[in-house]
């Protein structure tokens, strides 16, 4: 069973991100550390993702007048490919509806396998740059 709660410790959440994203940061020469990630996420809606009561990931959201942004979705590697990401996206959609957002938007590194998850979940490519795909789906 997957559940969500407000993040209790942003430093732990930052370590999830750094652990999962380090290969992309290295590839694209992004020099971030856990302290920078923690600082940058303080203003976001930070949610812990729990599987059978165990902390296995984090999800971060923000809102603008028309959209909900999925700023970060990180699942511990040993829990990936078990449907937890799909459940997290469903929760993001639910929260977006609660906030009357018309779209759920995100950006993802082009070489991330998460691109396939987002496409399966109905996200369409809206634009791209040298590093990122920008994707959106209606709420």
TANOR-V744580 format. One line per field, one symbol per residue. ss: DSSP state (a for helix, b for strand, c for the rest). psi: psi as a letter, one per 30 degrees, with the letter a starting at -180 (. if undefined). burial: 1 if it has 16 or more other C-alpha atoms within 10 Angstrom, else 0. A space follows every 10 residues. Layout:
ss: ???
psi: ???
burial: ???
This chain:
ss: cbbbbbccca aaaaaaaaaa aaaaaaaccc cccaaaaaaa acccbbbbbb bccbbbbbbb bbbcccbbbb bbbbbcaaac cccaaaaaaa aaaaaaaacc ccbbbbbbbc cccaaaaaaa cccbbbbbcc cbbbbbbbc
psi: kklklkkfjf eeeeeeeeee feeeeeeghk ikleeeeeef fegljkkkkk jhfkjfalkk llkafflkkj fkjkkkefgl hgfeeeeeee eeeeeeeegh kflkllkkke gkffeeeeef ggkkkfllaf elkkllkk.
burial: 0011001001 1111111100 1101000000 0001001100 1001011111 0000111111 1110001111 1111100000 0001100110 0110111000 1111111111 0000101100 0011100000 001111101
